Amino acid sequence: PAYHQAEFLISAATLKGLPPEQGREVAFAGRSNAGKSSAINTLCRQRALARTSKTPGRTQLINFFALDDTRRLVDLPGYGYAKVPEAMRRRWGQLMSAYLAQRACLRGLVLVMDIRHPLTPHDWQMIGWAHARQLPLHVLLTKSDKLKRGPMMDTVRRVARALGDDGVTATVQPFSALKKQGVEDVHGVLDCWLFD
Ligand code: GDP
C-alpha cells in the first residue's frame, strides 16, 4: 500500500461537500496541537500533506487525501481550542457526529492524543460517536518521545484500561512523528481497514 503516494483530494466544510461514498476511508481526529498533522505527514512520508500550523478559529474543514482511486485518509478538524466561540463548537459537534454516524465508506477512526494529555472531554465525545456505530477505533498516543519508556507504557496501559472500563473496544499504541516510532504499527492497522 502506497501511503507515500497520498495526494490532497478535496476539503469539505459541510456534509454536502464530501466526496462520493466510494471505496473506503479512514479518518484521523484529535485535539488541536495533539500532533495529528505530523502523524499524517509521517505516515505518508511527506512533509506538508496535512498542514502543521493552523490558526484557531479558522473555518473547520474536513480534508481528504487520496491514496488511490478508491482509498482515502481523512483529516478531521482539530478540536479543543479554549477560545472557540460556542456557535463554532456546536457546528463542529454537528459536523463530526453526522460524518461519523452517516459515512458508510468510513472503515475506522484513528484518534490522535498527546501522550501527556490523553482522553479530554472532546476525545471522549469522538470515542462515543465511533462506538455508537461500532466503528473500529485505533488510538495513537503521540509525542511519545516526550516520556521515558516506563511512563510511556504506563500511559498506554492506563488509556487502554479507561477505554475498556467504558465498554469501548480499541487498540492503543505509542507514536512519535519526531522519532518515527510506531509507524509500522499504524500502517498495519490502516492496511487492515483499507486494503483487506
Ligand atoms: P495538530 O494540530 O494536531 O495537527 O498538531 P501538529 O502536527 O501541528 O503538531 C503540534 C505541535 O506538536 C507542533 O509543534 C509539532 O512539531 C509538535 N509535534 C507533533 N508530533 C510530535 C512528536 O511526535 N514529538 C514531538 N516532540 N513533538 C511533536
Residues whose N, C-alpha, C, O or C-beta is under 5 A from the ligand:
A	BS01	GDP	R31 S32 N33 A34 G35 K36 S37 S38 A39 R51 T52 S53 G78 T142 K143 S144 D145 F175 S176 A177 L178
